[in-house]
Amino acid sequence: MHKQRRFRLHSPLCLCLFLGWFFFFLSVVALQIPLDSKLNVGDNNNWVSSNGNFAFGFYNRSDQPNQYSVGIRFNSNLIPVSEQTVVWVAGADVIVGCDSFLHLTQTGDLVLFDPSEGCPVWTSNTSHFSVAWASLLDNGNFVLLDNGGNVLWESFRTPSDTLLPGQNLSISQSLQPASRNSVSSYYSLSMDNSGRLKLSWESSVTYWKSENSYPSISGAIFTEGGELQLLGQRLRPVWSRFGEDHNDSSVAFRFLRLDVDGNLRMYSWTNESNSWRSVWQAVDNQCKVFATCGLSSVCAFTPEGTTLCKCPFGSPSSGSNSKCLAPDHNKCSSGSSMVAIKHTFLYGVYPPNDNVTQTSLEQCKTFCLQDPLCTSVTVTNDGTGQCRMKQTTFISGYEDPSLMSISYVKVCLDPLAVLPRSLPASPPSSSLRPLLKWSHGVCIPCLVGAAAGTLVAFIVIQVGIGFWFFKRRKAVEKQRTFSHIDLSSSSRGLISLSYSEIMDLTGNFKQQLGPKVFKGMLPNNQLVAIKDLKDVEKGVSIEEKLFKCAISVIGSIHHKNLLKLEGYCCESDQRFLVYQYAKNGSVAKWIEEAKLSRRLTWRKRLEICLGVARAMSYLHMGCREFVSHGNLKWQNVVLDEELQAKVTEFGLWGAGGRDRGECGAAEHDIARFGEMVVRVVSGHHGGGDVCRWAYEEWAEGLAERVVDARIEGGVDAAELERALRIAFWCIQVDERLRPTMGEVVKVLEGTLTVDPPPSPFACRRPPGERLSDSDSEPNL
């Protein structure tokens, strides 16, 4: 009886508990996004968080019609569709077309695919992490999890331009605005080595920092209460900034964003105005944000709190879309003068560095007028006597009544008006009387000066005409010399040149670009680089038959990462190759010179390695017949105007009488490429066993020590790991363990995973598969 009563009393409670757990289980299952799920642009479908506040899906780029990105946005019914701000974008700035889709693959990789590109344009690279399902959490964090519910990947760890409440920003991460503008896209929020938050433009200009230094910083966080904190040891805040509505419980939605104008702001959703409101910004005066008015403009901060962009060089021309234009001082027919702008500080944008000297205001102006490259100067006028001279037309700056500095911009003088025929009856001022003698209303010195000027002009004209005839004769002679060469067609074959013609093209080898490489110019004014091969292999010339055979093969090869061969010389014992001209010279020069190496960011170095790998893969497998390089090194990789890598001197290995066989030649190229990757990552350009040192550091888990200290802007740890792993596979002593160049390309692209390599310096039999695709992933 007693037991039966207890059962009757508690059975409703048990039933409620059972039903509660049952429906909770159903809700969890419903929130799980299973493998093989897809989002398509055309279907307009989304993955939504359980509270409905966030949605993951495609959205249209307002600045580019019919172009889409995929990301996370606010989705609450309290926020109108027009105000549902995007808070995270896959790939930061990746844009795709109308037929694109996002796929959570069976192997657990989140892949964005654009059919027009024919390949994935972004991937989470998680196919080897044992991903079982995905979910969009209530805080806006998209996560990939294993069967145990452990987070393997999350969008919070790859921020774009926004931090949501509860989201951390680690020391290695940064925020960048969602903009492709030539100025805005270079803004970033990150942490410097002293533990301070900083707002920067590119890597050389910092225009805002948090106060004090905190060497033991673990990162930053945007809190639920609307506070930006720097966290020290034991995750305790050591610095913070908060908005006007800090800890206001009525605020339902907040975010922190680096805006396209370069300022960092906190936003809160206001129900009264039905809009987002800025409750804090890092830089109070927007004009203090570097280049806030773009190129060739000066920013003034109005009393109303708005910014006004002014043109320091004068009003913009009609049809210029109100953009300021700097004059070309080389085309100033009447000379130049300096126009003063008070309470203004100017700075160069491209490049951002000024030429600073200690001098007076008048000397500063004079120096600029005398320098044909100078466009403007700023004199600090605060007792330091600094003259900041700019040699670029890309100038920005700011104006403020409190500034002591004064700036001068160089402008073209207007042509002088013609003096009237009759002179005024009144004599000139007394200060000019000693200098002028007047006779019957005529200024005799003026007439003498005019006559002398006419004579000088006549002589100059005659000299100019003579020089023109001389140049014309030389041009005609050059045209006659090269009359057998047809340069009119872009599809022309290789040009065959004599040794005397090579001498004419190079001006008798006047300008040397590198070891036995000379600058030349074809009759159609096309610049070329001419390589002298006559001393290849200790002075032995390449046999004519072998040389011409190699040239016929090289001339038919075209790839964007291979330097185009324009012509050749094979006369007597002379052997020359005529290549297209690459403006920025060899990669070796960029690695060796400290100033240039700082411009080689991690992203650029990885792009250069990938470009070389693609070129070598094409030579090995993409041509009608196998082509070996044989002498692959950074001295034989050049950079064009856009710093795109182009491999040169390929295809000459067999022509020099050297024959390893196709397999041996390929393995030789692969090993040299591995060494090149290590050198470009580490910045070591010669001497010592760099590869052995790099492998030992990596094997001890200290890959970051291998990285060139001159690299600015940080290094992607996952990309560094991939690059070093594939490099160590390439340099394996046992040639059977080395990958193909096609596999190398896929690893550097991130579409193929790679196992940790064994020691490259020990010979062994292949232990099995060294590379794995998505169907068979190794444990890393």
Backbone hydrogen bonds, N-H to C=O, Kabsch-Sander energy under -0.5 kcal/mol:
donor,donor_aa,acceptor,acceptor_aa,energy
5,R,1,M,-2.3
6,R,2,H,-2.3
7,F,3,K,-2.1
8,R,4,Q,-2.1
9,L,5,R,-2.5
10,H,6,R,-2.2
11,S,7,F,-1.7
14,C,10,H,-2.7
15,L,11,S,-2.5
16,C,12,P,-2.5
17,L,13,L,-2.6
18,F,14,C,-2.8
19,L,15,L,-2.8
20,G,16,C,-2.8
21,W,17,L,-2.7
22,F,18,F,-2.4
23,F,19,L,-2.9
24,F,20,G,-2.4
25,F,21,W,-2.5
26,L,22,F,-2.1
27,S,23,F,-2.5
28,V,24,F,-2.4
29,V,25,F,-2.5
30,A,26,L,-2.5
31,L,27,S,-1.5
32,Q,28,V,-0.9
32,Q,29,V,-0.8
33,I,134,A,-3.3
35,L,132,A,-0.6
36,D,104,L,-3.4
37,S,34,P,-0.9
37,S,104,L,-0.6
39,L,102,L,-2.4
41,V,100,S,-2.0
44,N,40,N,-0.9
44,N,41,V,-0.8
45,N,40,N,-0.8
47,W,56,F,-2.6
48,V,46,N,-0.5
49,S,54,F,-2.3
50,S,136,L,-0.5
52,G,49,S,-1.4
55,A,73,R,-2.2
56,F,47,W,-3.2
57,G,55,A,-0.5
57,G,71,G,-2.5
58,F,45,N,-0.5
59,Y,69,S,-2.4
61,R,67,Q,-3.0
62,S,60,N,-0.6
64,Q,61,R,-1.1
67,Q,64,Q,-1.4
68,Y,96,V,-2.8
69,S,59,Y,-2.0
71,G,57,G,-2.5
72,I,88,W,-2.1
73,R,55,A,-2.3
74,F,85,T,-1.9
75,N,53,N,-3.3
76,S,53,N,-0.8
79,I,76,S,-1.3
83,E,80,P,-1.6
84,Q,81,V,-1.4
85,T,83,E,-2.0
87,V,72,I,-3.1
88,W,72,I,-1.4
90,A,70,V,-2.9
92,A,89,V,-1.9
93,D,91,G,-3.0
94,V,90,A,-0.6
96,V,68,Y,-3.2
100,S,97,G,-1.3
101,F,113,F,-2.0
102,L,39,L,-2.8
103,H,111,V,-3.0
104,L,37,S,-2.8
105,T,103,H,-1.0
105,T,109,D,-2.7
108,G,105,T,-1.8
111,V,103,H,-2.8
111,V,109,D,-0.7
112,L,122,W,-3.0
113,F,101,F,-2.8
113,F,111,V,-0.6
114,D,119,C,-1.0
117,E,114,D,-1.6
118,G,114,D,-1.3
119,C,114,D,-0.8
121,V,112,L,-2.5
122,W,112,L,-1.2
124,S,110,L,-1.9
129,F,126,T,-1.8
132,A,145,L,-3.4
133,W,145,L,-1.7
134,A,33,I,-2.2
135,S,143,V,-2.1
137,L,135,S,-0.7
137,L,141,N,-2.8
140,G,137,L,-1.8
142,F,140,G,-0.6
143,V,135,S,-2.9
143,V,141,N,-0.5
144,L,153,W,-2.6
145,L,133,W,-2.8
146,D,150,N,-1.6
149,G,146,D,-2.0
152,L,144,L,-3.4
153,W,144,L,-1.3
155,S,142,F,-2.4
157,R,154,E,-1.3
158,T,155,S,-1.6
163,L,256,L,-3.0
166,G,222,F,-3.6
167,Q,164,L,-2.4
167,Q,222,F,-0.6
169,L,220,A,-2.8
173,Q,170,S,-1.2
175,L,189,L,-2.0
176,Q,160,S,-2.6
179,S,177,P,-1.9
185,S,181,N,-2.1
186,Y,183,V,-1.6
187,Y,184,S,-1.8
188,S,200,S,-1.8
189,L,175,L,-2.1
190,S,198,K,-2.0
191,M,171,I,-0.5
192,D,196,R,-2.3
195,G,192,D,-1.7
198,K,190,S,-2.6
199,L,208,W,-2.5
200,S,188,S,-2.4
200,S,198,K,-0.5
201,W,205,V,-2.9
202,E,186,Y,-2.4
204,S,201,W,-0.6
205,V,201,W,-1.5
206,T,204,S,-0.5
207,Y,199,L,-1.9
207,Y,205,V,-0.5
208,W,199,L,-1.1
210,S,197,L,-2.2
214,Y,194,S,-1.8
217,I,214,Y,-1.3
218,S,231,L,-2.9
219,G,231,L,-1.0
220,A,169,L,-2.5
221,I,229,Q,-2.2
222,F,167,Q,-1.9
223,T,221,I,-0.6
223,T,227,E,-2.9
226,G,223,T,-1.6
228,L,241,R,-3.4
229,Q,221,I,-2.7
229,Q,227,E,-0.6
230,L,239,W,-2.7
231,L,219,G,-3.1
232,G,236,R,-3.4
235,L,232,G,-1.4
236,R,233,Q,-1.4
238,V,230,L,-2.8
239,W,230,L,-1.0
241,R,228,L,-2.1
243,G,226,G,-1.5
244,E,279,V,-1.2
246,H,243,G,-1.4
247,N,225,G,-2.3
248,D,245,D,-2.2
249,S,247,N,-0.8
251,V,248,D,-1.6
252,A,250,S,-0.7
255,F,267,Y,-1.8
256,L,163,L,-2.7
257,R,265,R,-2.8
258,L,161,D,-2.5
259,D,257,R,-0.9
259,D,263,N,-2.4
262,G,259,D,-2.0
265,R,257,R,-2.5
265,R,263,N,-0.5
266,M,280,W,-2.4
267,Y,255,F,-2.9
268,S,277,R,-2.2
269,W,253,F,-2.2
270,T,275,S,-2.6
271,N,269,W,-0.6
274,N,270,T,-1.1
275,S,270,T,-1.4
277,R,268,S,-2.7
279,V,266,M,-2.2
279,V,277,R,-0.5
280,W,266,M,-0.9
282,A,264,L,-2.5
284,D,282,A,-0.7
286,Q,284,D,-0.9
288,K,285,N,-2.5
289,V,286,Q,-1.7
292,T,289,V,-1.6
294,G,291,A,-2.0
296,S,395,I,-0.7
297,S,294,G,-0.5
297,S,395,I,-0.9
298,V,310,K,-2.8
299,C,397,G,-2.5
300,A,308,L,-3.1
301,F,399,E,-0.8
302,T,300,A,-0.6
302,T,306,T,-3.0
305,G,302,T,-2.0
308,L,300,A,-3.0
310,K,298,V,-3.4
310,K,308,L,-0.5
314,G,311,C,-1.5
320,S,317,S,-1.6
323,K,320,S,-1.4
329,H,327,P,-0.9
331,K,328,D,-2.1
332,C,329,H,-1.1
333,S,331,K,-1.0
335,G,332,C,-1.1
337,S,411,V,-2.5
339,V,409,V,-2.5
341,I,407,S,-3.1
343,H,405,S,-0.7
344,T,341,I,-0.6
344,T,405,S,-0.8
345,F,398,Y,-2.5
347,Y,396,S,-2.8
349,V,394,F,-3.2
350,Y,394,F,-0.7
355,N,389,M,-2.7
356,V,354,D,-0.8
357,T,387,C,-1.9
359,T,357,T,-0.7
359,T,385,G,-2.3
364,C,360,S,-2.1
365,K,361,L,-2.0
366,T,362,E,-2.4
367,F,363,Q,-2.9
368,C,364,C,-1.7
369,L,365,K,-2.3
370,Q,366,T,-2.2
371,D,367,F,-1.2
374,C,371,D,-1.1
375,T,390,K,-2.6
376,S,390,K,-1.1
377,V,408,Y,-2.5
378,T,388,R,-1.7
379,V,406,I,-3.0
380,T,378,T,-0.6
380,T,386,Q,-1.7
387,C,357,T,-3.2
388,R,378,T,-2.8
388,R,386,Q,-0.6
389,M,355,N,-2.8
389,M,387,C,-0.8
390,K,376,S,-2.7
395,I,393,T,-1.4
396,S,347,Y,-2.5
397,G,297,S,-0.7
398,Y,345,F,-2.0
399,E,299,C,-3.0
400,D,343,H,-2.3
403,L,400,D,-2.1
406,I,379,V,-2.3
407,S,341,I,-2.4
408,Y,377,V,-2.7
409,V,339,V,-2.2
410,K,375,T,-2.7
411,V,337,S,-2.7
413,L,335,G,-2.6
432,L,429,S,-1.9
433,R,429,S,-0.9
435,L,432,L,-1.2
436,L,432,L,-1.1
436,L,433,R,-0.7
439,S,442,V,-2.3
442,V,439,S,-1.6
444,I,437,K,-1.4
444,I,442,V,-1.0
447,L,443,C,-1.8
448,V,444,I,-2.4
449,G,445,P,-2.7
450,A,446,C,-2.4
451,A,447,L,-2.6
452,A,448,V,-2.6
453,G,449,G,-2.5
454,T,450,A,-2.4
455,L,451,A,-2.3
456,V,452,A,-2.5
457,A,453,G,-2.6
458,F,454,T,-2.3
459,I,455,L,-2.4
460,V,456,V,-2.6
461,I,457,A,-2.5
462,Q,458,F,-2.3
463,V,459,I,-2.6
464,G,460,V,-2.8
465,I,461,I,-2.7
466,G,462,Q,-2.4
467,F,463,V,-2.6
468,W,464,G,-2.5
469,F,465,I,-2.4
470,F,466,G,-2.1
471,K,467,F,-2.7
472,R,468,W,-2.8
473,R,469,F,-2.3
474,K,470,F,-2.2
475,A,471,K,-2.5
476,V,472,R,-2.6
477,E,473,R,-2.6
478,K,474,K,-2.5
479,Q,475,A,-2.7
480,R,476,V,-2.6
481,T,477,E,-2.3
482,F,478,K,-2.1
483,S,480,R,-1.2
485,I,482,F,-1.8
486,D,484,H,-0.5
487,L,485,I,-0.8
492,R,489,S,-1.1
495,I,566,E,-2.1
497,L,495,I,-0.6
497,L,568,Y,-2.7
502,I,498,S,-2.0
503,M,499,Y,-2.0
504,D,500,S,-2.0
505,L,501,E,-2.6
506,T,502,I,-1.8
507,G,503,M,-0.6
507,G,504,D,-0.7
508,N,503,M,-3.5
510,K,506,T,-2.1
511,Q,506,T,-0.6
512,Q,510,K,-0.6
513,L,517,V,-2.9
514,G,517,V,-1.5
517,V,514,G,-2.0
518,F,530,I,-2.5
519,K,511,Q,-2.8
520,G,528,V,-2.6
521,M,505,L,-1.5
522,L,526,Q,-2.8
525,N,522,L,-2.3
527,L,525,N,-0.5
528,V,520,G,-2.4
529,A,579,Y,-2.2
530,I,518,F,-3.2
531,K,529,A,-0.6
531,K,577,L,-2.8
532,D,516,K,-2.8
533,L,531,K,-0.6
533,L,575,R,-3.3
534,K,575,R,-0.6
536,V,533,L,-2.0
538,K,535,D,-0.5
539,G,535,D,-1.6
540,V,536,V,-0.6
540,V,537,E,-1.1
541,S,539,G,-0.5
547,F,543,E,-2.9
548,K,544,E,-2.7
549,C,545,K,-1.9
550,A,546,L,-2.4
551,I,547,F,-2.5
552,S,548,K,-2.0
553,V,549,C,-1.2
554,I,550,A,-2.9
555,G,551,I,-2.8
556,S,553,V,-1.1
557,I,554,I,-1.7
562,L,559,H,-2.1
563,L,647,V,-2.9
566,E,564,K,-0.6
566,E,578,V,-3.2
567,G,578,V,-1.8
568,Y,495,I,-2.7
569,C,576,F,-2.2
570,C,497,L,-0.5
571,E,574,Q,-1.4
574,Q,571,E,-3.1
576,F,569,C,-2.0
577,L,531,K,-2.1
578,V,567,G,-2.9
579,Y,529,A,-3.2
579,Y,577,L,-0.7
580,Q,564,K,-2.5
581,Y,527,L,-1.1
583,K,581,Y,-0.6
584,N,639,L,-1.8
585,G,582,A,-1.3
587,V,634,W,-0.9
587,V,637,V,-2.9
588,A,634,W,-1.2
590,W,586,S,-1.1
591,I,587,V,-2.1
592,E,588,A,-2.4
593,E,589,K,-2.3
597,S,593,E,-2.7
598,R,594,A,-1.3
599,R,596,L,-1.5
600,L,596,L,-0.5
600,L,597,S,-1.1
601,T,599,R,-1.5
605,R,601,T,-2.5
606,L,602,W,-2.4
607,E,603,R,-2.1
608,I,604,K,-2.4
609,C,605,R,-2.3
610,L,606,L,-2.5
611,G,607,E,-2.4
612,V,608,I,-2.3
613,A,609,C,-2.5
614,R,610,L,-2.4
615,A,611,G,-2.0
616,M,612,V,-2.6
617,S,613,A,-2.5
618,Y,614,R,-2.0
619,L,615,A,-2.1
620,H,616,M,-2.4
621,M,617,S,-2.6
622,G,617,S,-0.7
622,G,618,Y,-1.6
623,C,618,Y,-1.1
627,V,619,L,-2.0
636,N,633,K,-1.7
637,V,634,W,-1.4
638,V,646,K,-2.8
639,L,585,G,-2.5
640,D,644,Q,-1.8
643,L,640,D,-2.0
646,K,638,V,-2.5
647,V,561,N,-3.0
648,T,636,N,-2.9
651,G,628,S,-1.4
652,L,649,E,-0.5
653,W,628,S,-0.5
656,G,652,L,-1.2
656,G,653,W,-0.6
657,G,654,G,-1.6
658,R,653,W,-1.2
664,G,660,R,-0.6
665,A,661,G,-2.5
666,A,662,E,-2.0
667,E,663,C,-2.4
668,H,664,G,-2.0
669,D,665,A,-2.2
670,I,666,A,-2.4
671,A,667,E,-2.3
672,R,668,H,-2.1
673,F,669,D,-2.3
674,G,670,I,-2.1
675,E,671,A,-1.9
676,M,672,R,-2.0
677,V,673,F,-2.2
678,V,674,G,-1.9
679,R,675,E,-2.1
680,V,676,M,-2.5
681,V,677,V,-2.1
682,S,678,V,-2.4
683,G,679,R,-2.3
690,V,688,G,-1.5
693,W,689,D,-1.9
694,A,690,V,-2.8
695,Y,691,C,-2.4
696,E,692,R,-2.2
697,E,693,W,-2.1
698,W,694,A,-2.4
699,A,695,Y,-3.0
700,E,696,E,-1.2
701,G,698,W,-2.2
702,L,697,E,-2.6
705,R,702,L,-1.7
706,V,703,A,-1.5
707,V,703,A,-0.6
707,V,704,E,-0.6
708,D,681,V,-2.6
711,I,708,D,-1.8
717,A,715,V,-0.6
720,L,716,D,-2.5
721,E,717,A,-2.3
722,R,718,A,-2.1
723,A,719,E,-2.6
724,L,720,L,-2.5
725,R,721,E,-2.4
726,I,722,R,-2.4
727,A,723,A,-1.9
728,F,724,L,-2.4
729,W,725,R,-1.8
730,C,726,I,-2.0
731,I,727,A,-1.4
732,Q,729,W,-1.3
733,V,760,P,-2.6
735,E,733,V,-1.0
737,L,734,D,-2.1
738,R,735,E,-1.2
744,V,740,T,-1.9
745,V,741,M,-2.2
746,K,742,G,-1.7
747,V,743,E,-2.1
748,L,744,V,-2.5
749,E,745,V,-2.0
750,G,746,K,-1.0
750,G,747,V,-0.6
751,T,746,K,-2.0
752,L,746,K,-1.1
753,T,772,S,-1.1
755,D,770,R,-1.6
762,A,759,S,-1.2
772,S,753,T,-1.4
776,S,773,D,-1.4
780,L,778,P,-0.6
